[in-house]
Amino acid sequence: MGEMKISEEAVFRWVLIVGVAAASIIALTLLTRPLVGAIWGLILVIAASVHAYRWLQNWRAKGSDPRS
């Protein structure tokens, strides 16, 4: 398999995505009940897992980074 190269730009993008997701969970929890925030967090984790699984399958099929 090909070597996975991680750029500073990609890491920064993921830090922003995780930060926005965490902020949305905290805000929703504070505005509503903790159960609603927990459900929203679970939905975000499931969506991220599906996205990561599809990306990994594509990466394995191509043998390299699918973005290139």
N, C-alpha and C positions, 0 to 999 in steps of 0.2 A: 504494500500500500504506500501511497505517497505521504510525504511528511506534511503535517499540518502546521502552517505558519500562522502565528497570531500577531497581528499588528497592534500598535498602541491605539490606533483609531478604532479598531474592532473592540478592544477591551473598554475603551471610554464609552462607546455606544452601549455596550452591555451594562456598564455601571449606571448610565442614565436610565436605561429601560428598567433595571431592577429598582432604582431609586424612585421612579415615577410609580411603579407598581406598588411599592411599599407605602408611598405617600397616599395613594388612592385607598389602600386597605385601611390605613390609620384614619384617614378622613371619614371614610364610610363608617368605620367602627365608632368613631366619636359622634357622628351625626345620628346614628341609629343604635342598634343593639349589637353586642359583641358577636352574636350568632350570624348576623348579616355580614359583618366584616370577615368572619371565618369562612363563610360560604363563598364570598367574593375572592378571598385568597385561594381557596381550593379551586375555583374556576380558573383563576390565573395560572396556577401551577399545572393544572391539566392541559390548558391551552399551550403553555410553554413546553410541556413534555411531548405533546403531539407534534409541535413544530420541530423540536430537537430530533425526534425519531425520524420524521420525514427527511430532515436535512442530512442525518447520518446515513439513511438508506441511499439517498442520492449521492453522497460522498463516496460510499462504498461501491456503488454501481459505476461511477466514473473513475474511481481510483485516485481522485484528487479533490481539491477544494471546488465545490460546485459553483462558487461565485466567479471562478475564472473561466 
